[in-house]
């Protein structure tokens, strides 16, 4: 039993390392993708070429995600961004067998209750897009520039906790990065450490 566990653990570690090497990296083209939104409409990243795009990996079952939604921080960051012409795509890569999985209508209802304002909510139950980006946690945040290049990958802010009280003291990396990018500047923090719950990938 112990031997089997060790073999499985080694396989998981190898898989994890493989994903790290294969994942998108800042300064490189962001992998294009096509996913269904919560209403069943197909959305492609390449449809938004010419605009800044934020990718937010989400899972309402995660206390770190709830911290940023229940406090109003994530909805406020979404609204501030989309008001400036930024496209915000919330992506759920939670597999359907996970206790955290919410079907599209329930996921949208949860976000609507919190006055969330993403441009679209995308379903990635197979985990294909999440793995292509190397998304590890919820939330895990990315910014793509108008040329389709990945310019930010990491956490939403600088304090890795589930306490809403920490939000006011933290640097919101997504907000700061977008402000710099929209002003034509290089990002001060282009890569940061993501924090949150491990994404419940299929398989």
KOLRO-942978 format. One line per 2 residues: their letters; for each residue z, y, x of N, C-alpha, C. Coordinates in nm, 4 decimals. Layout:
N
A) Z:Y:X:Z:Y:X:Z:Y:X | ...
# end
This chain:
203
XX) 0.0000:-0.1206:0.0839:0.0000:0.0000:0.0000:0.0000:0.1258:0.0875 | 0.0885:0.1242:0.1900:0.0963:0.2393:0.2804:-0.0361:0.2593:0.3523
XX) -0.0948:0.1443:0.3983:-0.2227:0.1524:0.4692:-0.3307:0.2129:0.3796 | -0.3328:0.1692:0.2519:-0.4330:0.2206:0.1587:-0.4125:0.3715:0.1376
XX) -0.2862:0.4123:0.1254:-0.2564:0.5552:0.1067:-0.3040:0.6365:0.2256 | -0.2787:0.5838:0.3461:-0.3218:0.6538:0.4672:-0.4732:0.6635:0.4747
XX) -0.5407:0.5558:0.4368:-0.6875:0.5556:0.4375:-0.7391:0.6601:0.3393 | -0.6782:0.6617:0.2192:-0.7202:0.7592:0.1186:-0.6946:0.9020:0.1639
XX) -0.5774:0.9220:0.2278:-0.5432:1.0546:0.2765:-0.6416:1.0996:0.3838 | -0.6756:1.0076:0.4735:-0.7727:1.0390:0.5787:-0.9078:1.0760:0.5181
XX) -0.9463:1.0013:0.4152:-1.0744:1.0292:0.3497:-1.0727:1.1670:0.2863 | -0.9588:1.2011:0.2234:-0.9479:1.3328:0.1603:-0.9523:1.4441:0.2635
XX) -0.8839:1.4213:0.3754:-0.8843:1.5224:0.4813:-1.0249:1.5404:0.5371 | -1.0951:1.4300:0.5543:-1.2323:1.4366:0.6054:-1.3216:1.5116:0.5080
XX) -1.3024:1.4818:0.3785:-1.3808:1.5491:0.2754:-1.3517:1.6984:0.2768 | -1.2216:1.7307:0.2895:-1.1828:1.8707:0.2928:-1.2447:1.9428:0.4100
XX) -1.2432:1.8811:0.5269:-1.3018:1.9433:0.6448:-1.4520:1.9603:0.6262 | -1.5145:1.8604:0.5633:-1.6585:1.8685:0.5401:-1.6920:1.9870:0.4510
XX) -1.6079:2.0074:0.3478:-1.6307:2.1190:0.2572:-1.6145:2.2528:0.3271 | -1.5162:2.2588:0.4182:-1.4929:2.3827:0.4909:-1.6165:2.4189:0.5728
XX) -1.6728:2.3200:0.6414:-1.7890:2.3472:0.7263:-1.9139:2.3792:0.6436 | -1.9239:2.3171:0.5268:-2.0446:2.3346:0.4461:-2.0374:2.4585:0.3575
XX) -1.9158:2.5122:0.3416:-1.8960:2.6214:0.2470:-1.9626:2.7503:0.2932 | -1.9888:2.8348:0.1960:-2.0476:2.9656:0.2237:-1.9534:3.0458:0.3127
XX) -2.0089:3.1284:0.3988:-1.9253:3.2109:0.4855:-1.9686:3.3563:0.4777 | -1.8717:3.4450:0.4989:-1.8969:3.5886:0.4930:-2.0018:3.6275:0.5961
XX) -2.0956:3.7128:0.5535:-2.2042:3.7546:0.6414:-2.3302:3.6722:0.6225 | -2.3188:3.5633:0.5450:-2.4329:3.4749:0.5181:-2.4765:3.4911:0.3722
XX) -2.5993:3.4460:0.3403:-2.6422:3.4527:0.2001:-2.5481:3.3727:0.1100 | -2.5113:3.4298:-0.0021:-2.4263:3.3589:-0.0984:-2.5104:3.2511:-0.1668
XX) -2.4598:3.1273:-0.1751:-2.5372:3.0219:-0.2403:-2.5718:3.0595:-0.3848 | -2.6987:3.0501:-0.4182:-2.7378:3.0772:-0.5564:-2.6882:2.9627:-0.6434
XX) -2.6669:2.9900:-0.7703:-2.6225:2.8842:-0.8604:-2.6656:2.9164:-1.0023 | -2.6602:2.8141:-1.0848:-2.6921:2.8258:-1.2263:-2.5848:2.7503:-1.3034
XX) -2.5119:2.8217:-1.3897:-2.4063:2.7601:-1.4693:-2.4182:2.8060:-1.6136 | -2.3604:2.7289:-1.7035:-2.3535:2.7690:-1.8443:-2.2309:2.8573:-1.8640
XX) -2.2483:2.9640:-1.9419:-2.1317:3.0442:-1.9757:-2.0603:2.9796:-2.0945 | -1.9510:3.0404:-2.1376:-1.8693:2.9799:-2.2426:-1.9432:2.9644:-2.3752
XX) -2.0527:3.0381:-2.3938:-2.1309:3.0259:-2.5180:-2.2497:2.9316:-2.5026 | -2.2664:2.8754:-2.3806:-2.3753:2.7813:-2.3561:-2.4995:2.8432:-2.2955
XX) -2.4954:2.9734:-2.2699:-2.6096:3.0419:-2.2099:-2.6106:3.0191:-2.0585 | -2.7293:2.9972:-2.0020:-2.7416:2.9764:-1.8576:-2.7354:3.1096:-1.7837
XX) -2.6518:3.1144:-1.6827:-2.6361:3.2341:-1.5999:-2.6627:3.1967:-1.4549 | -2.7495:3.2737:-1.3885:-2.7801:3.2502:-1.2476:-2.7300:3.3672:-1.1637
XX) -2.6770:3.3360:-1.0473:-2.6327:3.4434:-0.9579:-2.7503:3.5336:-0.9212 | -2.8658:3.4744:-0.8966:-2.9840:3.5515:-0.8544:-3.0317:3.6498:-0.9612
XX) -2.9872:3.6301:-1.0863:-3.0223:3.7253:-1.1934:-2.9648:3.8639:-1.1660 | -2.8624:3.8690:-1.0813:-2.7914:3.9954:-1.0586:-2.8224:4.0570:-0.9225
XX) -2.9323:4.0147:-0.8622:-2.9720:4.0748:-0.7349:-2.9904:4.2249:-0.7555 | -2.9417:4.3028:-0.6611:-2.9462:4.4478:-0.6759:-2.8139:4.5055:-0.7232
XX) -2.7183:4.4161:-0.7568:-2.5849:4.4600:-0.7983:-2.4782:4.3907:-0.7136 | -2.3630:4.4538:-0.7050:-2.2479:4.3854:-0.6459:-2.1938:4.2870:-0.7493
XX) -2.1548:4.1701:-0.7029:-2.1032:4.0661:-0.7925:-1.9693:4.0153:-0.7389 | -1.8715:4.0086:-0.8275:-1.7428:3.9470:-0.7934:-1.7393:3.8082:-0.8557
XX) -1.6986:3.7093:-0.7777:-1.6777:3.5738:-0.8277:-1.5274:3.5483:-0.8259 | -1.4733:3.5118:-0.9404:-1.3297:3.4866:-0.9528:-1.3082:3.3437:-1.0010
XX) -1.2460:3.2612:-0.9165:-1.2129:3.1259:-0.9623:-1.0824:3.1317:-1.0394 | -1.0830:3.0738:-1.1601:-0.9687:3.0894:-1.2496:-0.9253:2.9574:-1.3114
XX) -0.8019:2.9539:-1.3586:-0.7454:2.8391:-1.4290:-0.6183:2.8879:-1.4994 | -0.6222:2.9062:-1.6318:-0.5074:2.9588:-1.7052:-0.3804:2.8745:-1.6913
XX) -0.3937:2.7493:-1.6494:-0.2762:2.6640:-1.6311:-0.1989:2.6956:-1.5039 | -0.2527:2.7821:-1.4210:-0.1925:2.8132:-1.2910:-0.1008:2.9355:-1.3010
XX) 0.0248:2.9257:-1.2552:0.1162:3.0404:-1.2633:0.0692:3.1616:-1.1823 | -0.0073:3.1398:-1.0772:-0.0589:3.2521:-0.9981:-0.1668:3.3278:-1.0769
XX) -0.2471:3.2528:-1.1507:-0.3483:3.3150:-1.2370:-0.2784:3.3901:-1.3497 | -0.1767:3.3273:-1.4089:-0.1040:3.3920:-1.5195:-0.0351:3.5199:-1.4715
XX) 0.0139:3.5182:-1.3480:0.0753:3.6395:-1.2914:-0.0199:3.7579:-1.3023 | -0.1446:3.7368:-1.2627:-0.2407:3.8472:-1.2574:-0.3006:3.8815:-1.3940
XX) -0.3003:3.7840:-1.4861:-0.3524:3.8116:-1.6207:-0.2439:3.8660:-1.7140 | -0.1278:3.8010:-1.7151:-0.0216:3.8438:-1.8064:0.0290:3.9842:-1.7728
XX) 0.0225:4.0200:-1.6453:0.0653:4.1533:-1.6021:-0.0393:4.2599:-1.6331 | -0.1618:4.2148:-1.6602:-0.2723:4.3080:-1.6837:-0.3479:4.3448:-1.5572
XX) -0.3060:4.2907:-1.4423:-0.3696:4.3273:-1.3158:-0.5149:4.2808:-1.3058 | -0.5397:4.1543:-1.3411:-0.6766:4.1031:-1.3310:-0.7686:4.1734:-1.4318
XX) -0.7277:4.1859:-1.5602:-0.8129:4.2590:-1.6546:-0.8410:4.4024:-1.6101 | -0.7402:4.4705:-1.5550:-0.7605:4.6089:-1.5109:-0.8581:4.6154:-1.3938
XX) -0.8475:4.5196:-1.3017:-0.9386:4.5160:-1.1873:-1.0804:4.4856:-1.2346 | -1.0932:4.3953:-1.3319:-1.2240:4.3639:-1.3901:-1.2864:4.4882:-1.4539
XX) -1.2080:4.5571:-1.5367:-1.2602:4.6734:-1.6089:-1.3009:4.7850:-1.5129 | -1.2158:4.8108:-1.4136:-1.2471:4.9154:-1.3166:-1.3769:4.8827:-1.2424
XX) -1.3964:4.7550:-1.2115:-1.5150:4.7114:-1.1378:-1.6415:4.7193:-1.2235 | -1.6352:4.6654:-1.3443:-1.7549:4.6627:-1.4297:-1.7949:4.8036:-1.4730
XX) -1.6967:4.8937:-1.4846:-1.7265:5.0329:-1.5176:-1.8129:5.0968:-1.4087 | -1.7987:5.0469:-1.2864:-1.8758:5.0999:-1.1733:-2.0087:5.0261:-1.1543
XX) -2.0433:4.9391:-1.2511:-2.1710:4.8679:-1.2444:-2.1658:4.7341:-1.1734 | -2.0435:4.6900:-1.1410:-2.0268:4.5602:-1.0747:-2.0309:4.4488:-1.1791
XX) -2.0925:4.3353:-1.1439:-2.0945:4.2178:-1.2315:-1.9755:4.1294:-1.1924 | -1.8979:4.0869:-1.2905:-1.7789:4.0049:-1.2631:-1.7946:3.8703:-1.3320
XX) -1.7999:3.7651:-1.2541:-1.8169:3.6299:-1.3079:-1.6895:3.5494:-1.2846 | -1.6215:3.5133:-1.3933:-1.5036:3.4275:-1.3852:-1.5517:3.2825:-1.3946
XX) -1.5132:3.2003:-1.2989:-1.5621:3.0621:-1.2915:-1.4454:2.9643:-1.2995 | -1.4582:2.8653:-1.3874:-1.3551:2.7628:-1.3997:-1.4127:2.6297:-1.3520
XX) -1.3616:2.5820:-1.2380:-1.4092:2.4556:-1.1805:-1.3136:2.3400:-1.2092 | -1.2197:2.3604:-1.3021:-1.1243:2.2556:-1.3376:-1.1970:2.1403:-1.4070
XX) -1.1737:2.0186:-1.3607:-1.2413:1.9043:-1.4225:-1.1867:1.8782:-1.5630 | -1.2693:1.8174:-1.6473:-1.2329:1.7987:-1.7881:-1.1126:1.7061:-1.8066
XX) -1.0872:1.6163:-1.7110:-0.9766:1.5212:-1.7246:-0.8422:1.5817:-1.6859 | -0.8434:1.7006:-1.6280:-0.7182:1.7643:-1.5849:-0.6415:1.8190:-1.7052
XX) -0.5091:1.8127:-1.6973:-0.4242:1.8683:-1.8037:-0.4432:2.0194:-1.8141 | -0.4914:2.0822:-1.7080:-0.5123:2.2274:-1.7075:-0.6450:2.2693:-1.7714
XX) -0.7322:2.1728:-1.7965:-0.8656:2.2076:-1.8472:-0.8587:2.2678:-1.9869 | -0.9293:2.3786:-2.0046:-0.9456:2.4383:-2.1373:-1.0935:2.4381:-2.1716
XX) -1.1274:2.3918:-2.2893:-1.2672:2.3962:-2.3312:-1.3090:2.5424:-2.3420 | -1.4406:2.5700:-2.3298:-1.4891:2.7079:-2.3221:-1.4313:2.8043:-2.4253
XX) -1.4288:2.7659:-2.5534:-1.3794:2.8571:-2.6574:-1.2329:2.8922:-2.6365 | -1.1527:2.7927:-2.5959:-1.0093:2.8169:-2.5744:-0.9872:2.9026:-2.4496
XX) -1.0711:2.8819:-2.3492:-1.0615:2.9619:-2.2275:-1.0920:3.1086:-2.2580 | -1.1973:3.1317:-2.3336:-1.2345:3.2689:-2.3716:-1.1250:3.3308:-2.4582
XX) -1.0690:3.2526:-2.5498:-0.9618:3.3034:-2.6371:-0.8407:3.3448:-2.5535 | -0.8068:3.2633:-2.4538:-0.6937:3.2942:-2.3653:-0.7190:3.4256:-2.2920
XX) -0.8406:3.4431:-2.2425:-0.8740:3.5657:-2.1702:-0.8782:3.6869:-2.2636 | -0.9320:3.6674:-2.3824:-0.9413:3.7768:-2.4793:-0.8031:3.8268:-2.5198
XX) -0.7097:3.7336:-2.5356:-0.5716:3.7709:-2.5699:-0.5127:3.8645:-2.4645 | -0.5575:3.8501:-2.3423:-0.5052:3.9315:-2.2316:-0.5961:4.0499:-2.1992
XX) -0.6870:4.0803:-2.2925:-0.7793:4.1940:-2.2786:-0.8607:4.1863:-2.1502 | -0.8978:4.0637:-2.1157:-0.9803:4.0403:-1.9976:-1.1217:4.0922:-2.0207
XX) -1.1885:4.1312:-1.9114:-1.3214:4.1903:-1.9281:-1.4218:4.1460:-1.8229 | -1.4356:4.0132:-1.7989:-1.5398:3.9706:-1.7056:-1.6775:3.9864:-1.7698
XX) -1.7811:3.9933:-1.6883:-1.9171:4.0006:-1.7427:-1.9547:3.8687:-1.8085 | -1.9015:3.7583:-1.7552:-1.9261:3.6259:-1.8124:-1.8179:3.5299:-1.7644
XX) -1.7910:3.4282:-1.8471:-1.6990:3.3201:-1.8112:-1.7846:3.1955:-1.7944 | -1.7863:3.1388:-1.6748:-1.8757:3.0274:-1.6431:-1.7998:2.8962:-1.6257
XX) -1.8611:2.7886:-1.6730:-1.7992:2.6568:-1.6667:-1.8626:2.5729:-1.5551 | -1.7793:2.5237:-1.4659:-1.8236:2.4456:-1.3489:-1.7426:2.3161:-1.3419
XX) -1.7400:2.2419:-1.4538:-1.6562:2.1217:-1.4612:-1.6905:2.0173:-1.3554 | -1.8157:2.0145:-1.3100:-1.8544:1.9188:-1.2053:-1.8067:1.9657:-1.0676
XX) -1.7702:2.0922:-1.0566:-1.7184:2.1447:-0.9304:-1.8234:2.1775:-0.8269 | -1.9495:2.1704:-0.8637:-2.0586:2.1901:-0.7683:-2.0565:2.3280:-0.7041
XX) -2.0401:2.4295:-0.7871:-2.0435:2.5668:-0.7357:-1.9166:2.5975:-0.6567 | -1.8034:2.5536:-0.7083:-1.6782:2.5751:-0.6363:-1.6814:2.5165:-0.4968
XX) -1.7343:2.3967:-0.4859:-1.7418:2.3315:-0.3546:-1.8439:2.3994:-0.2643 | -1.9514:2.4509:-0.3230:-2.0534:2.5203:-0.2431:-1.9948:2.6452:-0.1775
XX) -1.8991:2.7071:-0.2468:-1.8353:2.8273:-0.1938:-1.7088:2.7971:-0.1142 | -1.6644:2.6734:-0.1191:-1.5400:2.6392:-0.0512:-1.4193:2.6956:-0.1226
XX) -1.4316:2.7179:-0.2535:-1.3192:2.7705:-0.3324:-1.2073:2.6669:-0.3335 | -1.0873:2.7094:-0.2960:-0.9756:2.6167:-0.2831:-0.8630:2.6417:-0.3830
XX) -0.8492:2.7668:-0.4241:-0.7346:2.8016:-0.5077:-0.7768:2.8819:-0.6306 | -0.6823:2.8904:-0.7244:-0.7003:2.9850:-0.8343:-0.5829:3.0816:-0.8283
XX) -0.6139:3.2138:-0.8139:-0.7495:3.2686:-0.7994:-0.7997:3.2605:-0.6551 | -0.9315:3.2454:-0.6386:-0.9993:3.2587:-0.5093:-1.1140:3.3551:-0.5367
XX) -1.1243:3.4598:-0.4584:-1.2136:3.5710:-0.4901:-1.3248:3.5882:-0.3872 | -1.4422:3.6268:-0.4357:-1.5578:3.6506:-0.3489:-1.6313:3.7761:-0.3972
XX) -1.6932:3.8464:-0.3031:-1.7800:3.9590:-0.3387:-1.9164:3.9356:-0.2750 | -2.0214:3.9506:-0.3562:-2.1600:3.9366:-0.3102:-2.2246:4.0745:-0.3201
XX) -2.2954:4.1154:-0.2148:-2.3574:4.2490:-0.2186:-2.4937:4.2453:-0.2879 | -2.5560:4.3611:-0.3117:-2.6835:4.3652:-0.3858:-2.7965:4.2871:-0.3182
XX) -2.7841:4.2619:-0.1872:-2.8860:4.1848:-0.1154:-2.8602:4.0334:-0.1241 | -2.7530:3.9952:-0.1946:-2.7222:3.8528:-0.2097:-2.6421:3.7959:-0.0953
XX) -2.5792:3.8822:-0.0169:-2.5005:3.8371:0.0980:-2.3514:3.8360:0.0608 | -2.2813:3.7344:0.1084:-2.1378:3.7263:0.0839:-2.0659:3.8232:0.1776
XX) -1.9898:3.9175:0.1204:-1.9239:4.0182:0.2048:-1.7711:4.0106:0.1970 | -1.7186:3.9296:0.1049:-1.5732:3.9103:0.0990:-1.5416:3.7713:0.0491
XX) -1.4371:3.7106:0.1077:-1.3854:3.5822:0.0606:-1.2361:3.5792:0.0884 | -1.1565:3.5467:-0.0143:-1.0131:3.5383:0.0097:-0.9291:3.5578:-0.1149
XX) -0.8107:3.6137:-0.0950:-0.7165:3.6342:-0.2037:-0.7455:3.7609:-0.2806 | -0.6845:3.7725:-0.3973:-0.7011:3.8973:-0.4725:-0.6174:4.0080:-0.4095
XX) -0.5029:3.9699:-0.3512:-0.4209:4.0729:-0.2880:-0.3414:4.0173:-0.1709 | -0.2538:4.1012:-0.1159:-0.1891:4.0712:0.0116:-0.0529:4.0032:0.0022
XX) -0.0016:3.9835:-0.1193:0.1299:3.9184:-0.1316:0.1144:3.7867:-0.2076 | 0.1206:3.6733:-0.1361:0.0972:3.5421:-0.1973:0.2168:3.4888:-0.2747
XX) 0.2410:3.5471:-0.3906:0.3524:3.5004:-0.4730:0.3063:3.4880:-0.6179 | 0.3938:3.4275:-0.7001:0.3657:3.4186:-0.8439:0.4479:3.5206:-0.9207
XX) 0.5070:3.6173:-0.8489:0.5916:3.7196:-0.9118:0.5105:3.8443:-0.9446 | 0.5086:3.8814:-1.0708:0.4329:3.9991:-1.1133:0.4864:4.1265:-1.0482
XX) 0.6146:4.1266:-1.0138:0.6756:4.2453:-0.9525:0.6142:4.2789:-0.8173 | 0.5505:4.1804:-0.7542:0.4908:4.2022:-0.6215:0.3557:4.2739:-0.6282
XX) 0.2953:4.2782:-0.7451:0.1600:4.3334:-0.7572:0.1542:4.4792:-0.7126 | 0.2531:4.5579:-0.7561:0.2535:4.7011:-0.7239:0.2674:4.7271:-0.5745
XX) 0.3291:4.6330:-0.5025:0.3516:4.6504:-0.3582:0.2359:4.5956:-0.2745 | 0.1461:4.5218:-0.3374:0.0392:4.4527:-0.2643:-0.0871:4.5372:-0.2519
XX) -0.1673:4.5063:-0.1507:-0.3004:4.5644:-0.1376:-0.3970:4.4783:-0.2169 | -0.4657:4.5367:-0.3139:-0.5649:4.4636:-0.3922:-0.6941:4.4590:-0.3095
XX) -0.7171:4.3454:-0.2443:-0.8304:4.3328:-0.1523:-0.9657:4.3464:-0.2233 | -0.9726:4.2988:-0.3466:-1.0997:4.3048:-0.4208:-1.1329:4.4491:-0.4559
XX) -1.0336:4.5215:-0.5066:-1.0529:4.6620:-0.5425:-1.0895:4.7444:-0.4180 | -1.0133:4.7232:-0.3102:-1.0382:4.7978:-0.1864:-1.1759:4.7640:-0.1286
XX) -1.2097:4.6353:-0.1297:-1.3386:4.5921:-0.0757:-1.4560:4.6464:-0.1546 | -1.4438:4.6454:-0.2867:-1.5516:4.6990:-0.3705:-1.5683:4.8490:-0.3486
XX) -1.4568:4.9212:-0.3388:-1.4655:5.0654:-0.3164:-1.5374:5.0962:-0.1854 | -1.5064:5.0187:-0.0817:-1.5732:5.0380:0.0476:-1.7214:5.0021:0.0374
XX) -1.7496:4.8888:-0.0256:-1.8885:4.8426:-0.0376:-1.9732:4.9414:-0.1177 | -1.9166:4.9923:-0.2271:-1.9903:5.0868:-0.3106:-2.0125:5.2202:-0.2403
XX) -1.9279:5.2489:-0.1419:-1.9432:5.3717:-0.0632:-2.0330:5.3495:0.0582 | -2.0876:5.2276:0.0695:-2.1774:5.1969:0.1810:-2.1065:5.1655:0.3114
XX) -1.9769:5.1346:0.3035:-1.8986:5.1056:0.4233:-1.8806:4.9558:0.4423 | -1.8513:4.9160:0.5659:-1.8152:4.7771:0.5934:-1.6733:4.7539:0.5426
XX) -1.6444:4.6311:0.5022:-1.5123:4.6018:0.4500:-1.4090:4.5924:0.5619 | -1.2966:4.6592:0.5427:-1.1869:4.6534:0.6397:-1.1333:4.5115:0.6487
XX) -1.1191:4.4467:0.5331:-1.0731:4.3072:0.5279:-1.1809:4.2252:0.4571 | -1.2675:4.1617:0.5353:-1.3774:4.0846:0.4767:-1.3379:3.9403:0.4476
XX) -1.2370:3.8917:0.5182:-1.1872:3.7557:0.4969:-1.0352:3.7594:0.4968 | -0.9749:3.7087:0.3911:-0.8290:3.7017:0.3842:-0.7890:3.5612:0.3387
XX) -0.6598:3.5356:0.3407:-0.6099:3.4035:0.3017:-0.5971:3.3951:0.1507 | -0.6696:3.3035:0.0855:-0.6523:3.2879:-0.0590:-0.5195:3.2208:-0.0879
XX) -0.4633:3.2466:-0.2042:-0.3403:3.1770:-0.2431:-0.3456:3.1457:-0.3905 | -0.2661:3.0478:-0.4317:-0.2636:3.0085:-0.5717:-0.2529:2.8580:-0.5866
XX) -0.2980:2.8065:-0.6989:-0.2940:2.6625:-0.7256:-0.4206:2.5963:-0.6728 | -0.4061:2.4744:-0.6256:-0.5228:2.3991:-0.5795:-0.6159:2.3727:-0.6977
XX) -0.7459:2.3938:-0.6755:-0.8430:2.3687:-0.7825:-0.8494:2.2192:-0.8128 | -0.8444:2.1855:-0.9400:-0.8471:2.0446:-0.9834:-0.9922:1.9987:-0.9953
XX) -1.0520:1.9649:-0.8801:-1.1913:1.9237:-0.8787:-1.2096:1.7816:-0.9309 | -1.3243:1.7569:-0.9874:-1.3615:1.6226:-1.0334:-1.3727:1.5289:-0.9133
X) -1.3202:1.4091:-0.9285:-1.3323:1.3103:-0.8218:-1.2313:1.3288:-0.7125
# end
